[in-house]
Amino acid sequence: MATGEGKTYKVPIGPVHVGLKEPITAWLDVDGERVVNATIRPGAIHRGIEYMARERNPIQVIYLAERICGICSFAHITAFVRAVEDAAKIPVPLRAQYIRTILLELERLHSHILWAGVACYTIGFDAAFHLGMQLREQIMDVLEIMTGNRVNYGVGTVGGVRRDITPAVASAIHAMANFYRIHFRTFVDAVFEDPVVKARMRGVGVLSAEDAVRCCALGPTARGSGLRLDLRHSAPYEAYGDIVVKPVVPQDIFGEVHGDVFDRFAVRALEVYQSLDIIEKAMEGLPEGDLMWEPKLPKLLAYLKQAEGEGFAALEAPRGDDTHVVRLVKGDENVTSWKVRAPTYSNAVSWPLMFRQQELADVPLIINSIDPCISCMERVLTTDRSDGSSRVLEGKHLSDLCRAKSRAWGVASDLPRTGTARRMGA
């Protein structure tokens, strides 16, 4: 590893970089080619989605939640509607719970296969990248058959789902599962047995189990460090209570844990087969029954307008725990408040530890190893003062500042505070 003479220089990675899927800035202190320290700076694409929800009713917010992330769109929908159902005390029909579970696992398949292909692209293994993209099409075809869309499916609703699993959909799902059991092995073998891949991933971006706990790592990032953390196992929801889900960890695959990029790759690859098992079990046990608690939308909206309380929901999204908190106030048609905590928000804390003592060229691979979704995680934490210092903003103070800025924009602008103009102001 090339090093300098004890002098460090700051090297920025991002916000626009060929190795990054979304904008984020990493300021790296490097000694030669060795990273000795790092500072992560988000904030390039904060969209104010939670604020926009305050001017929409819970059904309208579903379509905002769906657009927090294109790859985890149904995970965000499910977390949001479960939080609303918790606040409004709305039960969900059993058949709808099973369909939600199937869709969540279909989305996990899509996410993991896409990530695996991108990881191969990051290290220059273009043949595996193109194979991964080709395999990904099968799951996207099934999602299109089932929901009408390849991304942002529009099937979740408060109290159930809007689409059923028809015989044609069931046939497509079974054909997809058989396809992946045969052909995904080709992709896995091409990666696992390639010595160059191991040289690029093994020992790179190490995150120990202790550091993973200290940094509150979630999902495959935590499991890649050997932690058996999975909400589908520890706090089952929807149909997961009827299906045994064992967290996938490196020690069960290789007999030991390195906590590096290769372990995180292996965890996601094996979770593809686990998702196929879950989908098949859910299809076998799919019960008959209703799809929605209340199919008439005006009646559902009238009920939600009279509901009051705070609801909480957390589920295991492809990247880790996705948590939504919703507050409803009786008589108010719109959502009073909505807080989203996406898994990248926790996993990104581990980046500086993963970077240390690593080659500068491996930084994009390490960043992508947690499968970051920056648009999911963007939050404002500190503000710079004129004297150069910074301070952490309390929740109430931050909320007051946001409202004051929005009001000021509305006064200063000649545009009406409706439609597109209001969303721009948010």
N, C-alpha and C positions, 0 to 999 in steps of 0.2 A: 504494500500500500504506500503510495507516494505521500510524503509529508514535507512540510516546509521547515523553517528554522524556528519554530515556536511562535511565529507571527500568524495571526488569524485575520481573515478578510470576510466581509459579509457578501454573500451571494444570494440574490433573490431567485426563487422558483415560483413563477406565477406573477400576477393572477392569470395570465394567458401563457400557456406552455403546451408544447406538443404532447407531453406525457400526461397531461391532466384532462379529465373529462369535464370538469367544471372549475370556475375561477376561485382560487384561494391562493394566498401568498404565504410562502415559507421563507423566512429570512434565516439563512444558514451561516453560522460561523465556521469557516473551513480553515484547516491547517494543511496546505497543499491540496490533496484530494480527499482528505479525511474530515468528516463533519464532527466538530467538537461540541456544538451547541446549536439550538434552533429556537426560533420564535414563530408561532403560527398567527397569521392575521386574517381572519375572515371578514365578511362585511360587504362583499362586492355585489351580492344579489339578494339582499334582504327585500322582501316583497310586501310586507305588511298584511299578509293573508289573515292573521288573527284579528286585526283591526277591521278589515273588510267584513268579517263575519258578523260584526255588531249591527250591520245594516241589512241582515238577511235572516230569514227564518231557518230552522234546522234542516228542512228539506233542501233549501237553496244552498246551504253551507256544504252539503254533501259534495256538490260539484266543485267547490273550492278545495275541500279536503282531498278530492281525487287528483287535483293538480298540484299538490305539494310535491309529489314525485311521480314521474311517469312509470317507473319500474315497480314501485311499491304503492301504486294508486289504490288498489283494493285493500291493502293493509291499513292505509290511512282512513279510508271510508269505514272499514269495519271497526277500527278503534273509535272513530268519532261517533258512529251510530250506537255503539255499545255504551259510550259515555252518556249519550242522550237517553238511551233506554234505561240506564241506571238512575239518571236524574228523574225521569218521568215514570219510573216503575212500569215499564212496558215489557211483557214477556215475548219471547221469540219462538215461533213454532219449530218443532224438532227438525222437520225437513229443511227448513231454511238454515238452521244451524249446520247441518251436514253440507248443504250446498256452499255455504260460506267457507267451510273448512276445505272443500275441494278446490274452490277458487283461490284460497290463500296458498295452498300447496302448488297449484298450477303457476301462480305468480312467483313462488319461491324457485321453481324449476327454471322459469324464464330468467330470473335475476342471477342465479348461480351460474347458469350456462353462459349468459352474456358476460358476467364478470370473468369467468375462466378464460374466455376467448380474448377479452381485453388484456388480462394479465399476460397471456402469451404474446400479444402484440407489443406490450411494453418492453419485453426482453428481446424482441426481434424474431420470435418464432412465428412467422407469418402463416406457415402451412397450418399450424394448430389453430391460429386465430380464424382463418377462413373456414376450417372445419367446424369450429365452435359456432360461427355465425350461420353456417348451413344447418347445423343441428337445432339451433334456436328457432328456425322457421317452423318446425313441427309443432312446438308448443304454441307459437303465435297463431298458427292456423286453427288449432283447437279453441283458443280463446276467442277467435273471430267467429267460429261456428257457434260457440256457446253464448256469446254476448253481442255479436255484431261489430265489435271493435277489436283491433289488435292492441291498442293502448287506451287507457281510461275507459273502462268497460261500462260504467253507468248502470250497474245491476244491484248495488246495495241501497237499502232504504231503511228508515227507522222502523223496527219491528219485523224485519225479514229481508227478502230479496225480491227482485223484479223479474227474474228469469228462472225458468224451471229446467231441469235436465230431461230432455226428451230422449226417445230411443236413438235418434240420429246423433245427438250429442254424446250419449253413453257409448255408442259404437266408436265415435271418434276418439273419446278418451281412452278406451281400451286399446285401440290401434296405436295411439301415441305411446302408451306405456310399454307395449310390446316393442315398438320401434326403438325407444331409448334403452331398453334392457339389452338389445342387440348391438346398437350402433354407438351408444355413448361410451362403451368399453373401449372402442377404438381410440377415441379422444383421450381417455384416461391413460391408456397404455402408452400412447404417443408422448404424453407429458411425463408420466412417472418414470418411464424407462430411458428417457433421454438424458445423457450425462451432462450436457450443456445446461439443461433446465435445472438440474440439481445444483450445478455449480453456481448458477445465478440466483437461486432461491434459498438453498440450504445455508443456514447461518446468517442470513440477511434479515434485518429488521426484527431482531429478537425482542420479544416481550415476555418476561417471566410471569409465572402465575401470581407471584407476590405483587409485581408492578401492575398486572392486569386488575387485581383487586383494588390496589391503591388508586388507580386511574378510573375505576368504575367501568371497565371495558364490558361490552355487551356482545351477544350474538356469536357469529363465527370467529370474531376477533378474540373474544374471551375463551371460546371453546378451543381455538387454535393454541392457546396457552395452557391447555389441560384442564380448564374449569368446566365442570358439568353444569352449565347454566343454560336453561331453556325453559321459557314460560309454558310451552306446550307440555312439559313434563312436571314442572314444579307448581304451576298454577293453571291447570287446563281450563280451557274455555271452548265455546261452541261444541263441536263433536269430539274434541281431543280427550275429553273425559272417558269416552268409550274406546279410544284407540291408544295403546301404549306407545309413547314416544321416548326413546332413550337418547340422551344427548350424545352426539358424535364427537369424540375427542381423539387426539393423536395417539395416546397411549393404547387405545383399542385398535388402532390401525398399524402402527409401527412398533409398539411395545415400549416406546419412550416418547418424551416430549422435548422438543427444541424451542417451541414458541416462535418460530420464524415464519417467513413468507410461505415456505413449502408446506409447513403444517397447516397454515390457514387455507392454502389451496386444497390440501387433502381433505380437510373438514368439509369444505363446500362440495367437492366432488362426490364424497360419500353421502352427503345430505341429498344429492339428486336421487340416489337410489332409495333413500329413506322416504322422500316425498312421494315417489312412485308407489311405495308400499302403503303409505297413508291414503293416497288417492284411491287405490284399489280396495282397501278396507272400507273406506267411506262409501264407495260405490256399492259394495256388497251389502252394507248395512243401511243403505239409504231408505229411510222410512217414508210411508205415505203421509199425506197431511197438507195443511195450508202452507203457502209461501209467505204470507204477511199476517201480522196481527190485526191490522186494519187496512184493507185494500182501497177504501175510499179516501182519496187524498184530502178533500175538504174536512171530512170528519177527523182525520188524523191531525191536521193542522189545528183544528179547533181544540182538540184534546191537549196538544203540545202548548197551546197558548195559555191554558189553565194550569199547566204543570209548573211545579216550583221545586228547586233543589239543585244540588251540585252532584254531578256524575263523574265517575272515574273509570277508565278502561286502559288496560295495558295488554299488548299481545306481542308474540314473537314474529316480527317482520323479518324479511330475508337478511337484513343487516343487524338485527337485534331488537331489543325492547322498544316498542312504539307506544308512547303514553299520551293519552288525551284527557283533558279535564274540561268539563263544560258546566256552565252555570245558567239555569233558567229561572226567570222571575215571572210569577203569575200575572197575567194580563199583558205581558210584553210578548208580541209575536216573534221578535227577533232573539237571537242568541245573545245573552247578556255579556258573557265572556267565554273565551275558548283559549286554552293553552295546549300547545303541542310540544312534546319533547321527543324528537327523533333520535334514533340510535347513534348517528354520526356525531351528534353533539357530545356524547360520552367517549366514543371511540377515538375521536380526533385528539383528545387529551393525551393519548399514548404516543402520538407522533414524535415529539421531541426525544422521548426515551428510545424509540426505535431508530432514530437517525444517528444517535451518538456512536462514534467510532466506525461509521459506515462510509463506503465510497460515495462520493458526490453523484456518480452516475447511477447509483441504486436508489436515489431519493424518489424519483417518480414511481418506481415499483413499490417502494415502501408505502408511499401515499396511497396508491391504488390497492394495496393489500387489505385495507379495511373496507374496501368497496364504498368509498365516501359518496354521500349525496349532499353536496354543499347547500343546494337550494332548500333541503329539508331542515338543515341545522341552523341557518343564519339567525343569530340573536345579537343584540347590542348589549355589551357588558360594561365598557368603560368609556369615559369621555375625557378628552385632553383639555387641560386648563391652559390659560395664557402663560403661566409660570413653568410649563413643561411637565407638571405632575399630572397624575390621573387618579380617578376614584371609581369605585364600584357603585353603580346606581342601584338603589333599592327599587323593588317592584312598583310601589306606589308612585315614587318620583318619576320613574321611567314612563309609567302610564300617563301621568299628568303632562309630561313633556310632549308625548306623542299627541295627546288630545289638543294641547295648546298649539302645536305646529299645524295640525289639521284645521283647526278653527281659523288660524291666521291665514292659511292658504285659501280657505273659502272666502274670506273677506277681501283678500288682495286680488283674487282672480275674477275676471269678467265672465267666466264660464259658469253655467248653472250647476248646482251641487246635486246633479242626478246623473245616472248612467255612467258613461265612460269618465266624465269629469270627476265624479265622486271617487271612482276607483283609482284614478291618478292621484288624487289627494291623499288617499290612504297609503 
